[in-house]
Amino acid sequence: MNKVRLMEVLNATTCLISNGTKTQLKLPGIPILLWGLLLSSSDAEAEKMQQVDCHFVTVGVNPASAEQHRRDFMSLLAEFPNVKKLYDGPSYKYVASVVGDEMTALRIFGLGQTLGLWEVVLPGQLGVTPELVDEAAELGMIMTTGYESHLLAQMQAAVG
């Protein structure tokens, strides 16, 4: 997988929006410079973005830019090692092990949801009790509905 090209696509289409305390818990000890790269949810730029909740952060996606980069993003997904994992609905921990870090994995999740390739699934949607949601998310229970299953549903709707 061309990680340089992946980062170019993500930088052109997405940004990270802070979820306040949850973000700070997930990224302890992060230098001030990186925090400057995170938008506040009340920032005017954040309000222009489609926002995808990924528990620890919200991924802001510019829909127009996402569409312009759709083909590149899908080509990059096709290069994903063990692409079957994408079809199964991987956890962000697994995707992070491939792309190098968890925030990049969450940006991939947000871009994919905005492009209609999958939905991001959070622990609370799976019946995890509110007091265990943060722990479940930390353990990897942020995932997608699966690339192939979502594409299949779209094709069936078009035919049906």
Secondary structure, DSSP 8 states (H G I E B T S, - for coil): --HHHHHHHHHHHEEEEE-THHHHHHSTT--HHHHHHSB-TTSHHHHTSEEEE-SSEEEEE-HHHHHHTHHHHHHHHHTSTTTHHHHH--BHHHHHHHHS-HHHHHHHHHHHHHTTS--EE-GGGGT--GGGHHHHHHTT--EES-HHHHHHHHHHHHH-
